[in-house]
Amino acid sequence: MTNSKDIVAIIPARGGSKGIPKKNIMNFCGKPLIVWTIEQARESRMIGDVYVSSDDYEILKISEDAGAKGIRRPVELATDTATSEQALLHAISEIEKHKKIDVVVFLQATSPVREPADIDSAIELFFTQQADSLFSASIADDLCLWEISDGELKSVTYDYKNRSRRQDRKPYYLENGSIYIFKPEILKRYNNRLGGKIIMYIMPFWKSFEIDTFESFELVMSLFMYMCGHRQHCFNGKENRNKLK
């Protein structure tokens, strides 16, 4: 079904980051962080070309050395206020100068706890369900969330006055930021990665953590080491698994 489709992966990675400077190319388990996402996309059975959009020369050089195709992003699309949608629209316009795109797989370098099988399964689901857009998610069935409304605490995901058993509560779904899939026309029409018929691809909750702070960097590294320590296929066969040790 997907053999005749032009599926590309786009990984936005700007150079500026206030939380963790140069986080996209920080040493993460023996490689620059972004390289893991590039390799996951390249190991997918369904993705054709893998592109990295960045305003930073060093990021583009590292990405191209890892097998991705670089797209130089204008500085005005790499500010703190620029959105991922703006970067994606620019990348798609650059790619479409040379080839047709049927489907975009948008991956964030800061969510490395995923496997090529997750990407392929999400793509298969996208086509099977005849979706227009997809986001990866995790089931959050035991989160007791509260909010402050008009200066008062209010329970959101459950009724604290009638506290039920976990298994009796309705599940909530956490958009985890790991995988997005969409048709280019959806992004162009809505200026949003999600639109039309939206579906979810469910991942285990422990794959839902992303890197935003130094604390989360350590946590995600531990989860990543767990994943790769228990799954031989996390690695390209040419890689030395001792890099994690």
Secondary structure, 3 states (H helix, E strand, C coil): CCCCCCEEEEEECCCCCCCCCCHHHCEECCEEHHHHHHHHHHCCCCCCCEEEEECCHHHHHHHHHCCCEEEECCHHHCCCCCCHHHHHHHHHHHHCCCCCCCEEEEECCCCCCCCHHHHHHHHHHHHHCCCCEEEEEEEECCCCCEEEECCEEEECCCCHHHCCCHHHCCCEEEEEEEEEEECHHHHHHHCCCCCCCEEEEECCHHHCCCCCCHHHHHHHHHHHHHHHHHCHHHCCCCCCHHHHC
